[in-house]
Amino acid sequence: MKRVLLTIILACCTLALTAQEGIKVNCQGEKPTISDFAWAFLSSDNGEDEEEGYADESFNAVKQAWIRHREGLPQNEGVTLSVDEKNGFVLYESRYEGSLLRIEMCYWNESDKKHKLFAYNVGYYAQDGEYSPGQFDGLTFCRYDNASKEMTYCDAPGFEVEYGLDDGSWACYDLPRTGKDITVNYWHGNTKTQKTLKWDGSKFGF
């Protein structure tokens, strides 16, 4: 029942995000960087939903870390924020009593040369390193239009994002810091197997 409830919550959060309006990406020149995408996404209202009465604590935590990064301030104890402009990748990590909250962001250039794909990924891990999904874990995609300089929420291109599986295992994702493919991790207890979602310029597939 707990697995089913969490899956429903994640699905509802995704639907709520999808219904929101486009996000303006402010950048100098024609090519936004990962910092431009990340700040546009984090400065939107994703962390709060007044009607539903929830606050995404993980989203708000990485947002505050990004603000400290922008202001040149040190991060709080246990928090690291790595911004890899060259590879278009951001990694936020927060450690507390052995547990780890891991948030990634990256983007891909689409083959039509008119769009880019942005991803935001949240995962929570227990003291032993085993995936331990929290309420706000999940993988979110936005599609950026070069002409309008806006990105809008979109479905995962070419695949269905899965979390709790019928066999009792959990699926979570690793975004690429190098290369273009997404790694899918399947956790059954503390046993992990992996598959690769390959990027073809417009979508992913096994």
Disulfide bonds with the S-S distance in Angstrom:
none
